[in-house]
Amino acid sequence: MSENRIEPCWPHVGPELAAEIVALWRQEKAIDTPAEMQRRSAEAVCVARGADGTLLGVATAQAQLIPFLGQPMYYLRAFVAANARRGILGYRLMRGAQETLAADAASAAPASAAIGIFLELENPAFARDGDRAVWRSGFAYAGITPRGLQRRIWYFPEARLRR
């Protein structure tokens, strides 16, 4: 039996993949509005597919200034279909996005000036393992949001603070 796979799609998401992502979110009732689904599908970094090619998840990233850091980071979000949430697919999706965005940042023409990745942990399973100050993936604890979510940050290799 083949394993689920992670496929990078950054920085350009084609119309077929965007439609597939929107269909997943619509089916799972993951995002409220069609306009938001369209906007976010264009921000896809990588997708998770089952052995049969079925879309099981997507990681999206949006470059933004993170106020408490005062630095431009990718705000990373990941969604995994309800029937695929057992196991480590969410973790693999996050790692795939981390690798994809780091490779882009190291390229001659990176997609943005972001110097790393910022996460807010909405998934209780991630937060349960969040007692380590620094995860094996390199994401470090960076406090709690006003909504009570754990923050994590990871800087790209060779990242320099922006002034």
VOBA-1610 file (N, C-alpha, C; in pm, whole numbers, padded with zeros to 5 digits, always signed):
BEGIN
Met+00084-00118+00000Met+00000+00000+00000Met+00088+00125+00000Ser+00059+00220-00086Ser+00136+00343-00092Ser+00098+00435+00022Glu+00191+00518+00058Glu+00170+00614+00167Glu+00112+00744+00113Asn+00049+00818+00201Asn+00007+00954+00165Asn+00131+01031+00125Arg+00112+01130+00039Arg+00228+01208-00006Arg+00200+01358+00006Ile+00308+01432+00020Ile+00302+01578+00028Ile+00358+01630-00104Glu+00282+01721-00169Glu+00323+01778-00297Glu+00334+01930-00285Pro+00453+01985-00309Pro+00465+02131-00308Pro+00393+02193-00429Cys+00340+02312-00412Cys+00274+02383-00522Cys+00305+02532-00518Trp+00394+02575-00433Trp+00432+02714-00414Trp+00528+02756-00522Pro+00527+02875-00572Pro+00441+02987-00536Pro+00323+03008-00631His+00306+02916-00728His+00198+02935-00825His+00103+02816-00822Val-00020+02842-00784Val-00123+02738-00778Val-00208+02749-00904Gly-00213+02641-00981Gly-00292+02642-01105Gly-00441+02635-01075Pro-00523+02667-01175Pro-00668+02670-01155Pro-00728+02535-01117Glu-00674+02425-01169Glu-00728+02293-01136Glu-00704+02261-00989Leu-00583+02286-00942Leu-00553+02259-00801Leu-00633+02352-00711Ala-00644+02479-00748Ala-00723+02574-00669Ala-00867+02526-00655Ala-00926+02476-00764Ala-01063+02425-00759Ala-01073+02302-00669Glu-00972+02218-00672Glu-00969+02098-00587Glu-00961+02137-00439Ile-00880+02238-00408Ile-00866+02286-00271Ile-00998+02345-00222Val-01058+02428-00305Val-01188+02488-00269Val-01292+02379-00245Ala-01293+02277-00329Ala-01389+02167-00312Ala-01367+02095-00178Leu-01241+02075-00141Leu-01212+02012-00012Leu-01265+02097+00103Trp-01234+02226+00100Trp-01280+02315+00208Trp-01432+02322+00213Arg-01496+02325+00097Arg-01642+02331+00093Arg-01701+02203+00151Gln-01651+02090+00108Gln-01700+01960+00157Gln-01682+01947+00308Glu-01570+01996+00360Glu-01539+01984+00502Glu-01593+02101+00584Lys-01656+02198+00517Lys-01706+02319+00584Lys-01594+02387+00665Ala-01479+02398+00601Ala-01360+02451+00668Ala-01351+02603+00665Ile-01400+02665+00559Ile-01393+02811+00542Ile-01533+02859+00506Asp-01572+02973+00563Asp-01710+03020+00553Asp-01753+03071+00416Thr-01670+03150+00349Thr-01718+03217+00228Thr-01642+03173+00103Pro-01711+03169-00011Pro-01645+03135-00137Pro-01529+03230-00171Ala-01545+03357-00142Ala-01438+03453-00172Ala-01313+03422-00090Glu-01331+03388+00036Glu-01216+03353+00122Glu-01152+03224+00075Met-01232+03128+00032Met-01178+03002-00021Met-01091+03029-00144Gln-01141+03113-00235Gln-01065+03147-00356Gln-00934+03215-00320Arg-00942+03314-00232Arg-00822+03388-00194Arg-00719+03296-00130Arg-00763+03215-00036Arg-00671+03128+00036Arg-00615+03016-00052Ser-00692+02969-00149Ser-00642+02861-00235Ser-00519+02908-00314Ala-00514+03037-00347Ala-00399+03093-00419Ala-00274+03098-00331Glu-00291+03083-00199Glu-00179+03088-00104Glu-00128+02948-00068Ala-00174+02844-00140Ala-00133+02708-00107Ala+00018+02691-00125Val+00078+02627-00027Val+00222+02598-00030Val+00245+02453-00070Cys+00167+02363-00011Cys+00173+02222-00047Cys+00040+02156-00011Val+00019+02041-00071Val-00103+01965-00045Val-00065+01824-00003Ala-00158+01761+00068Ala-00142+01620+00106Ala-00241+01539+00024Arg-00193+01430-00033Arg-00278+01341-00112Arg-00269+01199-00057Gly-00383+01130-00065Gly-00387+00990-00028Gly-00320+00906-00135Ala-00304+00778-00105Ala-00242+00686-00199Ala-00318+00682-00331Asp-00448+00709-00327Asp-00531+00708-00448Asp-00537+00843-00519Gly-00463+00942-00467Gly-00461+01075-00528Gly-00562+01173-00471Thr-00647+01126-00381Thr-00747+01213-00319Thr-00680+01323-00238Leu-00728+01445-00252Leu-00676+01556-00174Leu-00723+01541-00029Leu-00628+01537+00064Leu-00658+01518+00205Leu-00628+01641+00290Gly-00545+01730+00240Gly-00511+01847+00319Gly-00435+01950+00238Val-00423+02068+00297Val-00354+02178+00232Val-00291+02268+00338Ala-00173+02318+00307Ala-00108+02419+00390Ala-00102+02547+00308Thr-00142+02658+00369Thr-00137+02788+00302Thr-00048+02882+00382Ala+00006+02981+00313Ala+00091+03079+00380Ala+00065+03217+00322Gln+00067+03313+00411Gln+00048+03452+00372Gln+00158+03534+00439Ala+00234+03607+00359Ala+00338+03693+00415Ala+00272+03811+00483Gln+00311+03837+00606Gln+00257+03951+00679Gln+00353+03993+00790Leu+00341+04117+00830Leu+00418+04166+00943Leu+00353+04112+01070Ile+00430+04042+01150Ile+00378+03988+01275Ile+00404+04095+01382Pro+00298+04160+01431Pro+00315+04277+01518Pro+00404+04256+01640Phe+00387+04147+01712Phe+00467+04132+01834Phe+00614+04104+01804Leu+00645+04060+01681Leu+00783+04040+01640Leu+00840+04162+01568Gly+00751+04235+01500Gly+00796+04347+01419Gly+00874+04301+01297Gln+00847+04179+01251Gln+00920+04120+01139Gln+00822+04056+01041Pro+00858+04054+00911Pro+00772+03987+00813Pro+00793+03835+00820Met+00685+03764+00835Met+00689+03617+00845Met+00576+03562+00757Tyr+00586+03435+00725Tyr+00473+03366+00663Tyr+00382+03318+00776Tyr+00257+03358+00771Tyr+00156+03307+00863Tyr+00106+03177+00800Leu+00141+03065+00860Leu+00112+02934+00804Leu-00013+02874+00866Arg-00100+02823+00780Arg-00220+02751+00824Arg-00221+02616+00755Ala-00271+02516+00824Ala-00283+02384+00764Ala-00421+02327+00795Phe-00477+02259+00697Phe-00606+02194+00716Phe-00595+02052+00664Val-00643+01957+00745Val-00648+01816+00707Val-00793+01770+00718Ala-00840+01698+00616Ala-00977+01645+00616Ala-01000+01560+00741Ala-01122+01565+00791Ala-01156+01495+00916Ala-01120+01347+00911Asn-01140+01282+00796Asn-01113+01138+00788Asn-00964+01104+00779Ala-00878+01206+00777Ala-00733+01184+00766Ala-00656+01241+00885Arg-00724+01277+00990Arg-00658+01346+01102Arg-00584+01256+01199Arg-00608+01128+01193Arg-00531+01039+01280Arg-00392+01023+01222Gly-00295+01008+01306Gly-00159+00990+01257Gly-00086+01122+01244Ile+00012+01124+01155Ile+00103+01239+01148Ile+00089+01320+01019Leu-00022+01306+00948Leu-00036+01378+00822Leu-00029+01530+00842Gly-00090+01582+00947Gly-00083+01726+00974Gly+00060+01771+00997Tyr+00136+01692+01071Tyr+00277+01724+01096Tyr+00355+01720+00965Arg+00332+01618+00882Arg+00402+01607+00755Arg+00368+01723+00662Leu+00243+01768+00667Leu+00201+01883+00586Leu+00274+02009+00632Met+00284+02028+00764Met+00356+02144+00818Met+00504+02138+00778Arg+00565+02021+00789Arg+00707+02007+00752Arg+00727+02029+00602Gly+00634+01982+00519Gly+00644+02005+00375Gly+00638+02154+00344Ala+00551+02225+00413Ala+00541+02370+00393Ala+00670+02438+00441Gln+00722+02393+00553Gln+00846+02449+00606Gln+00961+02433+00505Glu+00975+02315+00449Glu+01081+02288+00351Glu+01060+02369+00223Thr+00936+02376+00176Thr+00905+02448+00053Thr+00932+02597+00067Leu+00886+02656+00177Leu+00907+02800+00198Leu+01054+02832+00222Ala+01126+02744+00291Ala+01270+02767+00313Ala+01345+02763+00180Ala+01310+02669+00093Ala+01375+02661-00039Ala+01346+02787-00119Asp+01222+02836-00112Asp+01187+02959-00183Asp+01268+03077-00128Ala+01279+03086+00004Ala+01353+03197+00066Ala+01499+03195+00026Ala+01553+03077+00000Ala+01694+03064-00039Ala+01717+03088-00188Ser+01609+03098-00265Ser+01621+03116-00410Ser+01664+03257-00444Ala+01705+03275-00570Ala+01751+03406-00617Ala+01639+03509-00616Ala+01515+03466-00636Ala+01401+03559-00639Ala+01290+03505-00548Pro+01307+03519-00417Pro+01204+03466-00326Pro+01070+03537-00346Ala+00962+03465-00312Ala+00826+03518-00331Ala+00795+03635-00239Ser+00866+03649-00127Ser+00842+03761-00036Ser+00967+03790+00045Ala+00959+03891+00129Ala+01069+03927+00217Ala+01057+03859+00353Ala+00964+03764+00366Ala+00945+03696+00494Ala+01074+03628+00537Ile+01101+03632+00667Ile+01225+03573+00719Ile+01201+03442+00794Gly+01077+03396+00797Gly+01047+03272+00864Gly+00899+03241+00862Ile+00859+03152+00951Ile+00720+03104+00957Ile+00665+03124+01097Phe+00540+03167+01101Phe+00468+03190+01226Phe+00346+03097+01230Leu+00325+03030+01342Leu+00209+02941+01361Leu+00130+02982+01484Glu+00000+02963+01479Glu-00086+02967+01597Glu-00150+02829+01605Leu-00131+02760+01715Leu-00175+02621+01726Leu-00321+02611+01768Glu-00407+02589+01670Glu-00548+02569+01699Glu-00579+02422+01725Asn-00497+02333+01673Asn-00518+02190+01689Asn-00470+02146+01827Pro-00558+02094+01911Pro-00519+02051+02046Pro-00410+01945+02046Ala-00403+01861+01942Ala-00300+01758+01937Ala-00160+01820+01928Phe-00146+01925+01848Phe-00017+01994+01840Phe+00015+02060+01974Ala-00083+02123+02033Ala-00061+02193+02159Ala-00022+02096+02271Arg-00076+01972+02268Arg-00041+01872+02369Arg+00108+01845+02369Asp+00167+01841+02250Asp+00310+01815+02238Asp+00391+01944+02249Gly+00322+02052+02284Gly+00385+02183+02284Gly+00462+02219+02408Asp+00487+02124+02497Asp+00560+02160+02618Asp+00710+02174+02593Arg+00756+02132+02478Arg+00897+02153+02443Arg+00915+02296+02394Ala+01015+02365+02445Ala+01040+02503+02402Ala+01073+02508+02253Val+01150+02410+02206Val+01184+02402+02064Val+01154+02261+02015Trp+01072+02252+01911Trp+01040+02123+01851Trp+01156+02072+01767Arg+01155+01943+01736Arg+01258+01886+01646Arg+01261+01959+01513Ser+01148+02011+01468Ser+01140+02083+01342Ser+01204+02221+01350Gly+01240+02263+01471Gly+01302+02394+01489Gly+01205+02503+01530Phe+01075+02478+01527Phe+00978+02579+01570Phe+00994+02601+01721Ala+01005+02728+01758Ala+01025+02764+01898Ala+00900+02831+01956Tyr+00880+02807+02082Tyr+00769+02869+02155Tyr+00787+03021+02153Ala+00676+03094+02130Ala+00683+03240+02123Ala+00565+03304+02196Gly+00509+03236+02295Gly+00403+03296+02375Gly+00264+03247+02338Ile+00165+03317+02394Ile+00024+03283+02379Ile-00048+03401+02314Thr-00140+03371+02222Thr-00218+03476+02157Thr-00327+03525+02251Pro-00390+03639+02222Pro-00504+03684+02302Pro-00618+03581+02306Arg-00627+03493+02204Arg-00730+03388+02203Arg-00688+03265+02283Gly-00567+03269+02341Gly-00519+03156+02422Gly-00450+03048+02342Leu-00412+03076+02218Leu-00344+02978+02134Leu-00193+02992+02148Gln-00125+02879+02145Gln+00021+02882+02151Gln+00078+02934+02019Arg+00179+03021+02028Arg+00249+03073+01911Arg+00381+02998+01895Arg+00417+02974+01770Arg+00546+02912+01737Arg+00607+02988+01620Ile+00740+03002+01622Ile+00810+03067+01511Ile+00930+02984+01469Trp+00965+02997+01344Trp+01083+02932+01289Trp+01142+03025+01184Tyr+01271+03053+01198Tyr+01339+03141+01103Tyr+01407+03058+00995Phe+01404+03111+00872Phe+01474+03046+00763Phe+01624+03049+00791Pro+01698+02946+00747Pro+01843+02952+00760Pro+01894+03079+00693Glu+01986+03142+00753Glu+02046+03266+00699Glu+01953+03387+00707Ala+01840+03376+00776Ala+01748+03490+00789Ala+01815+03605+00863Arg+01782+03725+00821Arg+01832+03846+00886Arg+01712+03930+00925Leu+01716+03989+01042Leu+01606+04075+01087Leu+01595+04195+00995Arg+01472+04236+00968Arg+01447+04355+00886Arg+01443+04476+00978Arg+01488+04588+00929Arg+01489+04712+01007Arg+01378+04803+00962
//
